[in-house]
């Protein structure tokens, strides 16, 4: 009996060692593998439709990878160059305004309600000691340094970025081609009944696709609409602000209004009342409403993640993985939610059966 325990202990020790070594081998390439998994999940429905027509998994995978490369390289390259140019141009213009003294004039608003607020605050705070000029200078110096550092970092890491992109496409090819077999292997390893495994995989797929399509795609659409609106109204750096709107739209409880409402207010204060009101109205009635119109059409009845869970999963994902966290965070949260459902249904099978029956009747 002791010999059997010893053999089991040695087996698990050796297994743990090799699991750790395999982890160390794979972790340097986690980012391209993770991005490949994200694109595989997003584009797998298209892969299944093409496979029906082409009948060749290899050819279908190659064509879809080429399509994704074209969709990524062109727009991302243009967006990156445009963002860098517009950000640098914006900082240059602001610095020029600061040096000429015009920025201080812009910050010196002569508004009745603002003057009244200053008078009330003066009873508690020495408002005269607040130097808007120094605050503006420090802010713009910090922004300039940040942009310079980020641009230098991107140029220095361009070779690694290209290498990671090639690895991502290579991995994506095999995720498409052999993804079904990998999923079958995972199903066999799950200690659940086959029917329960199928239901779990289906729930996980629905949550992931609903979160991705209902979040990322809608946010990108809002960013594009915002950039078009800013360009039409002559607002500088429309692509830059459109990208910021897309990023803000991904985060629940925040949204694109964080960008277009201040932009409209600045236009109104600057004397362009018509443009400012138009920006706020179009942003509120068109851009923000795409979330209510497009999201239900994209998710088409799939289970969507709770906004609070999505909010913290995105913020935590960004803190842990950087830019990848925008999609990795919700993916991990989707797996977590599915596992919780599995545990709940195993603990309360009768209630789970009643819930399933009532859903089927509906």
C-alpha angles and dihedrals in degrees: 000000000000090000090055091050089048092051091050091048092050091048093053091044092053090044091051091050093051093044088054093047091049089050091053090050095050103037096077087062097042095112098056091041091050093048089049089053091050094052091044090056093046097046101033093098088057090047091054092051093048091046091058090058101037098037090205120101092196096050092043091051092050094049093048092047090052090049091051091047090053091047092050107036098048102044096034094049092048092044093049094050092044093048093050093046094046094045092050091045092050093050091047092052093048092048090050090051090049095050092047092050094240092114091061089052091051091052092049099083116185098205124147095224091047092051090049090051090051091052092052092046092049089071089064105022132036096242092182090069092061105100108199090181093058092043091052092047093050092046096050092043089054092048091048092050091047093051092047092049094047093048091049090048092051092049092047092049097041092107093052090046091055090047092050091048091054090048090050093053091045091051092044091057091059093041088059096040099043102018094107092054091049090052090049089053090051090050091053091052094052111099094225138099114276092247091050091048092052091049092048093051090047092050091048092050092049094049093047095047093044091050095045098042094038094046115027099033094047091047091052090050091051090049092052092048090048093051091049091049093049091048092050092051093046097247111159121247096017094170092050093051091042089056090050089050091051091051092048092046091059092060113079118235090021112067137162093296088082086075109031098045095056088044090055092046092050090051091050092049090047091057100260094113096159094051092045094051091045092052092051093045095046091045093050099040101035114018100039093040092060085078090062095042106036101034096062090047092051099045092041097195098324119142109270123206118251111263093236092052090046091049095054094038091056095046092044091045092053090048091050104035106017115221090354087064091073087076103014092059095056090042092055091045090051091054090047093051091049092050090050089053091051092052092046093050092047091051094045107026094160094055091045090054091050091049092049092048093050091049091051090052091052 
